[in-house]
């Protein structure tokens, strides 16, 4: 009889040990679950807390500690998954914003910029022979459609009737305010033997960079 009682006490202690382990692991897991990267370990600890808690509940030993450890383990796993998803989404958003910024900078997003961020309007190419040196210019009106002050670099091409490029020029727009417009002159001082070609040319935006 005494031997049986001793065995029962040993079993009870072993089962209580599962409950205690579940509680301790659950507490540690719930604390670590809020810390990015480290919460990978919190998920494992949470799973162990759930397993030990279930074993203890099945054996009906230290039900309170086992139940609390079980709940903490489940909560730690849930919080870890949520935190990792949030961190992953934040990283994806940051990378996407960086990619967009680089594309804006190198001109890859020219079509999108012309559609949503900037409006470019060409005036008439003119020639001024009144001075000692013949001067030329193409007035270009640039409007910033963004809601904040922005700078742009605009690459403009002159094209003849056959679609061949005659020449090109750049416009640098610095700190143009939101919804603000400014007129810039390009293709100034074209050589006299090319003036006729420019007068008959059409003009288009080849590339826009935003910075």
Secondary structure, DSSP 8 states (H G I E B T S, - for coil): -HHHHHHHHHHHHHHHHHHHHHHHHHHHHHHHTTSTTTHHHHHHHHHHHHHHHHHHHHTTSSHHHHHHHHHHHHHHHHHHHHHHHHHHHHHHHHHHHHHHHHHHHHTTTHHHHHHHTEEEEEEEEEEE-SSSS-EEEEEEEEEE-SSS-EEEEEEEEEE-TTS-EEEEEEEEEEEE-TT-EEEEEES-S--GGGHHHHHT-EEEEEEEEE-
